[in-house]
């Protein structure tokens, strides 16, 4: 609970001072938000590392992949449960997943 309060306070202080908190890496976002489904294939999510599962998605292009990541698709909710992700963090997570799935 203390960590949550400190994190919220730090975010508020950064926002009021015009400073931004450090963005999370794609791996950090994946490990905290995407891992549960994309490591197991839960609810039909393509598994990280499964090149065959990712190939047809990659054929649709990054714009479509990012649209699905932002808006949700099938069982995946919008932002893939990372409602506090910036666009850059979401892009980094998608890039990380794709890089691990080639």
Backbone torsions as a table, in degrees:
resi	resn	phi	psi	omega
1	UNK	NA	-41.0	179.1
2	UNK	-61.6	-40.1	-179.8
3	UNK	-62.9	-40.5	179.2
4	UNK	-62.9	-44.4	-179.8
5	UNK	-65.3	-43.9	179.2
6	UNK	-63.1	-42.8	178.8
7	UNK	-62.8	-44.0	178.9
8	UNK	-63.9	-42.5	179.0
9	UNK	-64.0	-42.8	178.5
10	UNK	-62.1	-41.3	178.4
11	UNK	-64.0	-42.9	178.9
12	UNK	-64.7	-42.0	179.4
13	UNK	-65.3	-41.1	179.5
14	UNK	-65.3	-41.6	-179.6
15	UNK	-64.5	-42.8	-177.5
16	UNK	-72.2	-24.8	-179.2
17	UNK	-93.3	-6.1	-178.8
18	UNK	85.6	1.3	178.2
19	UNK	-88.2	150.9	177.2
20	UNK	-108.1	144.0	173.1
21	UNK	-71.2	153.0	-179.9
22	UNK	-60.8	135.2	177.8
23	UNK	-73.5	148.5	177.2
24	UNK	-80.1	149.6	176.6
25	UNK	-74.3	166.3	175.9
26	UNK	-59.1	-39.7	178.5
27	UNK	-65.8	-41.1	179.1
28	UNK	-62.5	-43.3	178.3
29	UNK	-65.7	-46.3	178.8
30	UNK	-56.6	-49.6	-176.6
31	UNK	-62.3	-31.8	-176.2
32	UNK	-97.8	-22.8	-173.4
33	UNK	-124.4	-30.9	-170.7
34	UNK	-104.0	-24.4	-171.4
35	UNK	-54.7	-42.9	-173.5
36	UNK	-54.9	-42.4	-178.4
37	UNK	-94.6	-41.9	-173.7
38	UNK	-81.0	-5.9	172.9
39	UNK	-94.1	-22.6	-175.3
40	UNK	-111.6	-17.8	-174.9
41	UNK	82.8	16.1	-179.3
42	UNK	-54.7	138.5	177.2
43	UNK	55.9	27.3	176.7
44	UNK	84.4	8.8	178.8
45	UNK	-65.4	135.3	175.9
46	UNK	-67.2	132.6	-177.7
47	UNK	-75.0	142.9	172.9
48	UNK	-63.9	133.7	-179.6
49	UNK	95.5	-10.6	-179.0
50	UNK	-93.7	86.8	-176.5
51	UNK	-57.2	-37.8	-179.4
52	UNK	-64.8	-36.9	179.2
53	UNK	-71.4	-31.9	-177.5
54	UNK	-85.7	-23.4	-175.7
55	UNK	-53.5	-50.6	-179.1
56	UNK	-66.9	-27.3	177.5
57	UNK	-71.9	-41.3	178.7
58	UNK	-65.2	-32.4	177.6
59	UNK	-63.2	-25.1	178.8
60	UNK	-75.1	-17.3	178.1
61	UNK	95.6	157.6	-177.0
62	UNK	-66.0	-32.9	178.8
63	UNK	-60.1	-43.1	179.3
64	UNK	-68.9	-42.1	178.7
65	UNK	-60.6	-44.8	179.9
66	UNK	-67.5	-36.0	176.4
67	UNK	-60.4	-45.7	178.9
68	UNK	-64.9	-39.8	178.7
69	UNK	-63.7	-41.7	-178.2
70	UNK	-74.4	-43.6	-172.6
71	UNK	-94.3	-16.7	-175.4
72	UNK	91.2	159.8	179.2
73	UNK	-158.4	130.6	-178.1
74	UNK	53.0	-120.9	-177.0
75	UNK	-82.4	-12.3	-179.4
76	UNK	-78.3	125.3	179.3
77	UNK	-74.8	164.5	175.5
78	UNK	-53.2	142.1	-179.9
79	UNK	62.3	12.9	178.4
80	UNK	53.6	35.1	-177.2
81	UNK	77.4	3.2	-179.9
82	UNK	-99.0	68.0	-177.1
83	UNK	-66.3	-17.3	178.1
84	UNK	-98.8	9.1	178.0
85	UNK	-78.6	140.8	169.5
86	UNK	-77.7	167.5	175.5
87	UNK	-58.8	-37.8	-179.1
88	UNK	-66.8	-40.2	179.0
89	UNK	-67.2	-40.2	177.8
90	UNK	-63.2	-44.0	177.9
91	UNK	-60.9	-42.4	179.8
92	UNK	-62.7	-39.6	178.4
93	UNK	-64.9	-44.4	178.6
94	UNK	-62.7	-45.4	178.8
95	UNK	-59.2	-42.4	179.4
96	UNK	-62.0	-47.3	-179.3
97	UNK	-60.2	-46.0	-178.5
98	UNK	-65.2	-43.6	-180.0
99	UNK	-60.7	-37.1	179.6
100	UNK	-76.8	-9.4	-173.1
101	UNK	-111.8	13.0	179.5
102	UNK	-87.1	NA	NA
